Amino acid sequence: MSGDVERRRDRRDVKTPLTQLFETETQRRLIEYALTEMDDDRYYQTGELADVINKKRNSVAHVIQRREGVIGPMIRFGVIEPKHNPMNMPNIPHYKKANSAVMGLLEQWDGYPLCDLFKTTVRQKLVSFFVNKGPDEAYSVNQIRHEGPFGFKSVKENIGVLVEVGILTTEDRPRTTAYRLDVDSDIYQFLGELNNAVVESAESFQQ
């Protein structure tokens, strides 16, 4: 996903910033709500957001503002923005949909729903696996299972979606199929842009 993603071949499970954006069900529900129903200029309390996405308040608070001085992924990655300084929040914080590059890209995308694409941990790990490996080699299910943190069955059940949406292409081999990252696909190009936007958003909180 461009040169911004380090290919570290010595680790079995390296998450990309992109997959961290969609990592939990609470995050995916908040993203879907922000994209479909959240008013652009209205501020919401944590309890309100928890009610509308049908998740526990603690779960929502954890992905927005984990505790004082620790910014959760929904703020850090540019999905939600706080009314006040995120490092010095009031007792009852308020949040609205972020006016960010990340949300701008998510709103532009009209292909396969990304929250569905990344709804399983295995799919998230498969995307990270192939992005970190790059397009130079194709991998059978057995190779993926041995090189990554996967079970054979979980790969078989999830890898077809990555082919369906265009992230991977297939190659026939004797008695098996191999899978290769498709860097020319529209979704790969888009996910590369989104990954870079997520990285830039996260880095802005580290300065």
C-alpha positions in Angstrom: 0.0 0.0 0.0 2.7 2.4 -1.2 6.1 2.9 0.3 4.5 4.0 3.6 3.7 0.5 4.6 6.9 -1.2 5.9 7.3 -4.8 4.8 8.5 -6.6 7.8 8.9 -10.2 6.9 10.3 -11.3 10.2 6.9 -10.9 12.0 3.9 -13.2 11.6 1.2 -10.7 12.4 1.8 -7.1 11.4 -1.3 -4.9 11.4 -1.5 -2.1 8.9 -2.9 1.3 10.0 -5.8 0.7 7.6 -6.9 -2.5 9.3 -6.6 -0.9 12.7 -9.2 1.6 11.6 -11.7 -1.2 11.3 -10.3 -3.5 14.0 -13.3 -3.9 16.4 -17.1 -4.2 15.8 -17.6 -1.0 17.9 -15.3 0.9 15.5 -17.0 -0.5 12.4 -20.5 0.4 13.8 -19.3 4.0 14.6 -17.8 4.4 11.1 -21.1 3.1 9.5 -23.1 5.5 11.7 -20.9 8.4 10.9 -21.2 7.7 7.2 -24.9 7.2 7.1 -26.8 9.0 9.8 -24.5 11.3 11.9 -25.3 15.0 11.4 -22.2 16.9 10.3 -22.5 19.7 12.8 -24.1 18.0 15.8 -22.2 17.0 18.9 -23.0 13.7 20.6 -22.3 12.4 24.0 -20.8 8.9 24.4 -24.0 7.5 25.8 -25.9 8.7 22.7 -23.5 7.1 20.4 -23.6 3.9 22.4 -27.4 3.8 22.2 -27.6 4.4 18.4 -25.1 1.7 17.5 -26.3 -0.7 20.2 -23.0 -1.1 22.0 -22.1 -0.6 25.7 -21.0 2.8 26.7 -17.7 1.6 28.0 -17.0 0.0 24.6 -17.7 3.2 22.8 -15.7 5.3 25.3 -12.7 2.9 24.8 -12.5 3.4 21.1 -13.0 7.2 21.3 -11.2 8.4 24.4 -9.7 5.6 26.4 -8.7 7.7 29.3 -7.2 11.1 30.0 -4.2 11.6 27.8 -4.8 8.4 25.7 -6.7 9.1 22.5 -8.7 6.2 21.1 -8.6 5.1 17.4 -11.8 6.9 16.4 -10.3 10.3 17.2 -6.7 9.4 16.3 -7.7 8.0 12.9 -10.0 11.0 12.0 -13.5 9.4 12.3 -14.8 11.4 15.3 -13.5 14.8 16.6 -14.0 16.2 20.1 -15.5 19.5 21.0 -12.6 20.2 23.4 -8.9 19.5 23.4 -8.6 15.7 23.4 -5.8 15.9 26.0 -8.0 17.8 28.4 -11.5 16.6 28.1 -14.4 17.8 30.3 -16.4 15.5 32.6 -19.1 15.1 29.9 -17.3 15.1 26.5 -19.0 15.8 23.2 -18.0 14.5 19.8 -19.1 15.0 16.2 -18.2 13.5 12.8 -14.7 14.5 11.9 -14.0 16.8 9.0 -10.9 14.8 8.0 -9.2 13.3 5.0 -10.1 9.9 6.3 -13.8 10.6 6.4 -13.6 12.4 3.1 -12.2 9.2 1.5 -14.7 6.9 3.2 -17.6 9.1 2.0 -16.3 8.9 -1.6 -16.0 5.2 -1.7 -18.9 3.5 -3.5 -17.6 0.0 -3.9 -17.7 -3.1 -1.6 -18.6 -1.9 1.9 -15.4 -1.6 3.8 -16.9 -2.4 7.2 -18.1 -5.7 5.7 -14.8 -6.4 4.1 -13.0 -6.0 7.4 -15.6 -7.4 9.6 -13.6 -10.5 10.6 -10.2 -10.5 12.3 -9.0 -13.1 9.7 -9.8 -10.8 6.8 -8.0 -7.9 8.5 -5.0 -10.2 9.1 -5.1 -11.5 5.5 -5.0 -8.0 4.1 -2.1 -7.1 6.3 -0.3 -10.3 5.4 -0.6 -9.6 1.6 0.2 -5.9 1.9 3.3 -6.7 4.0 4.4 -9.4 1.6 3.8 -7.3 -1.6 2.9 -8.4 -5.1 6.1 -10.3 -6.0 4.9 -13.8 -4.9 1.7 -15.8 -4.9 0.8 -17.9 -1.9 -1.3 -21.1 -1.5 -3.6 -21.5 1.4 -1.1 -23.8 3.0 1.7 -21.3 2.6 -0.4 -18.6 4.1 -1.3 -20.8 7.0 2.4 -21.6 7.7 3.7 -18.0 7.3 0.9 -16.1 9.0 -1.2 -16.5 12.2 -4.0 -18.4 10.5 -5.8 -21.7 10.5 -6.4 -23.5 7.2 -10.2 -23.4 7.6 -10.2 -19.7 8.5 -8.2 -18.8 5.4 -10.4 -20.9 3.2 -13.5 -19.3 4.6 -12.3 -15.7 4.2 -9.9 -15.4 1.3 -12.7 -15.6 -1.3 -14.0 -12.2 -0.3 -10.6 -10.6 -0.9 -10.6 -12.1 -4.4 -14.2 -11.0 -5.0 -13.5 -7.4 -4.2 -10.3 -7.3 -6.2 -7.6 -7.2 -3.6 -6.2 -10.5 -4.7 -6.0 -12.4 -8.0 -5.7 -16.2 -8.3 -3.3 -18.4 -10.1 -3.9 -22.1 -10.8 -1.2 -24.5 -9.6 -1.2 -28.3 -9.6 -3.8 -29.4 -7.1 -4.2 -25.9 -5.6 -4.8 -22.2 -6.1 -2.3 -19.5 -5.3 -3.2 -15.9 -4.4 -1.4 -12.7 -5.2 -1.9 -9.0 -4.2 -3.4 -7.1 -7.1 -1.8 -3.7 -7.0 -3.6 -2.6 -10.2 -7.1 -2.9 -8.8 -9.2 0.1 -8.0 -9.8 -1.1 -4.4 -6.1 -1.5 -3.8 -5.4 2.0 -5.0 -8.1 3.4 -2.8 -7.1 1.5 0.2 -3.5 2.8 -0.3 -4.9 6.4 -0.2 -7.0 5.6 2.9 -4.0 3.9 4.6 -1.9 7.0 4.0 -4.6 9.3 5.4 -5.0 7.1 8.5 -1.2 7.3 9.0 -1.1 11.1 8.6 -4.1 11.5 11.0 -2.4 9.3 13.7 0.9 11.2 13.3 -0.8 14.5 13.8 -1.5 13.5 17.4 2.1 12.5 18.1 3.5 16.0 17.2 
